Amino acid sequence: MAGKIKLMIDAIISQRAKGNPVVESTTRTKLLLKGINPDDYTASSADDPAVIEKVRRIAADFSVQV
């Protein structure tokens, strides 16, 4: 299923931000610092198992469910 990474990243951002644009921006920056650029992934991006695992580890670090 293409786009799974995008959905996971969006879930992390929305769960952490809860509608707060400042927290959303901060979360995007933290993802960048951890090696994931949210802007690089779209709904048609291929699902790379290594990236999916990395995003899952980041979600665990942020204490959110994906």
SVG drawing of the C-alpha trace seen along z (x, -y; Angstrom):
<svg xmlns="http://www.w3.org/2000/svg" viewBox="-7 -28 26 32">
<polyline fill="none" stroke="black" stroke-width="0.4" points="0.0,0.0 1.7,-3.2 1.6,-6.2 1.8,-4.3 4.8,-6.4 2.9,-9.6 0.0,-8.4 2.3,-7.4 4.1,-10.8 0.8,-12.7 -0.5,-10.6 2.6,-11.5 2.3,-15.2 -1.4,-15.3 -1.2,-13.3 1.6,-15.5 0.3,-18.8 -3.4,-18.4 -4.2,-21.4 -1.4,-23.6 0.5,-25.0 3.6,-25.7 3.8,-22.1 3.2,-20.9 6.1,-23.0 8.3,-21.8 7.4,-18.1 8.2,-18.5 11.6,-19.9 12.3,-17.1 11.4,-14.6 13.9,-16.3 16.6,-16.1 15.9,-12.4 16.4,-11.9 12.8,-12.0 11.7,-14.9 7.8,-14.9 7.8,-16.9 9.6,-14.0 6.6,-11.7 3.3,-11.8 0.3,-9.5 2.0,-7.9 5.4,-7.4 6.7,-3.8 6.6,-2.1 10.2,-1.3 10.3,1.2 13.4,-0.4 11.8,-3.9 8.6,-2.5 10.6,-0.9 12.5,-4.2 9.2,-6.1 7.8,-3.5 10.9,-4.0 10.4,-7.7 6.8,-7.4 7.8,-5.3 10.3,-8.0 7.5,-10.5 5.1,-8.2 2.4,-8.2 0.7,-5.3 0.9,-4.8"/>
</svg>
